[in-house]
């Protein structure tokens, strides 16, 4: 594969680096453009990829394009890309939140082979969760190729319904922010019961990471694992009852619903 990244920031570096590490040497060639010299230099240093002078050169050198720019940059980028993109020749993958397949097709042409992806920040350490949806002109091979790109930095799934991406954004896209907010509150509570700040941070971090691995690498459900830790009348039960009394489940549900609602607004749904 010859993959070009429009934007050489964190996610582009993660994806390009993951692809180079995952495949045999020479199986994937990566290229990028970025107006910021520091970002371009970092991409080249971290991935071994080539920096090209402009969008036209990037299109000429590649067969897959990953649009790894912020959503607010897309209105200026898409017309410029449409000017140099041969109709139907490239697979174009967008990771810009809120930019729909319809918007992409309207700018790039109805013959464009499009895939929209929603990755999340744990991709930066190879633990990402990405959901993808293919446009009308994308082939099954296109969808699988796009999935392979994101599978290089974690887990990736292809779905048929683009409407699911608003919920995906709320759960896996915004989810790390919810987890870190919980971690901050957990650290504060740990300090409140007497732990030194440094020890509180280390214990909370190790507990969250270890619990996640226990869940991911085992076969038990979250409910089963919770029950394993909860002895009748014990400390965990007392803490869980306090969470329930404070409206914990309702607060989590409200956070996810608010994020999904905002995603729909940004997508124009």
ABEGO torsion letter per residue (X at the ends): XBBBBBEABAAAAAAAAAAAAABBBGABBBBBBBABAAAAAAAAAAAGBBBBABAAAAAAABABBBBBBBAAAAAAAAAAAAAABBBGABBBBBABBGBBAAAAAAAAEAABBBBBBBBBAAAAAGABBBBBBBBAABBAAAAAAAAAAAAAAEBBBBBABAAAAAAAAAAAAAAAAAAAAAAAAAAAAAAAAGBBAAAAAAAAAAAAAAAAAAAAABABBAAAAAAAABBBGBAAAAAAAAAAAAGAAAAAAAAAAAAAAAAAAAAGX
